[in-house]
Amino acid sequence: MARTQDQSVRLDKFLWAVRIFKTRGLAISACKMGRILVNGINAKPSRIIEGNETLTIKKPPVTYTYKIISPLSSRVSAKLVENYISDLTPDSEKKKLEIKNTGDPFGFREKGRGRPTKKERRIIDKWKSDPDSL
């Protein structure tokens, strides 16, 4: 059974339990590298977390922001994660991940914009060959 808000939970265990990191070891490494902030302050893996705290997690190139609803220490299914944290990450940060996954940041176009025109294609080609020319 998952722990509730009245019990103490370590930060690294919580990050693993809500599936932000695949292993506790990865969560510990991220904390030690200063990529985990709790309420804007760098946090150690052993920090005890509580409800209504804000987590900022830097996984380059994206910075995720979550609000803790209630802490838990045992891993839950992906469907149940939303009962314990709420995602406050802005859409602009999520687009950075989409750009990274497409593999071509120069030719990235928003969904629904269609193919580039002949003029836009020339600009893209020029930018790809020499980014400083524009």
Residue pairs with C-beta under 8 A, 6 or more apart in sequence:
1 74
2 17
2 72
2 73
2 74
2 76
3 9
3 71
3 72
3 73
3 74
4 70
4 71
4 72
5 50
5 51
5 70
5 71
7 71
7 73
8 48
8 71
9 17
9 48
9 49
9 71
9 72
9 73
10 45
10 46
10 47
10 48
10 49
10 73
11 27
11 31
11 36
11 38
11 43
11 44
11 45
11 46
11 47
11 48
11 49
12 24
12 27
12 28
12 31
12 45
12 46
13 24
13 27
13 73
14 49
14 68
14 71
14 72
14 73
15 21
15 24
15 27
15 30
15 36
15 55
15 57
16 22
16 23
16 24
16 27
16 75
17 72
17 73
17 74
17 75
17 76
17 84
18 72
18 76
18 81
18 84
18 85
19 75
19 76
19 78
19 81
20 27
20 57
20 64
20 66
21 27
21 30
27 36
27 45
28 45
30 36
30 57
30 58
30 59
31 43
31 44
31 45
32 45
34 42
35 57
35 58
35 59
36 42
36 43
36 55
36 56
36 57
36 58
37 43
37 55
37 56
37 57
37 58
38 47
38 49
38 53
38 54
38 55
38 56
39 53
39 54
40 54
40 56
49 68
49 71
50 68
50 71
51 68
51 69
51 70
51 71
52 67
52 68
52 69
53 67
53 68
54 65
54 66
54 67
54 68
54 88
55 64
55 65
55 66
55 67
55 68
55 85
56 63
56 64
56 65
57 63
57 64
57 65
57 66
58 64
61 96
61 97
61 100
62 89
62 93
62 94
62 96
62 97
63 89
63 93
64 87
64 89
64 93
65 87
65 88
65 89
65 90
66 85
66 86
66 87
66 88
66 89
67 85
67 86
67 88
68 84
68 85
69 83
69 84
69 85
69 86
70 83
70 84
71 84
72 84
76 83
76 84
98 108
99 105
99 108
102 108
106 124
106 127
106 128
106 131
107 116
107 124
107 128
109 116
116 124
123 134
126 133
126 134
127 133
127 134
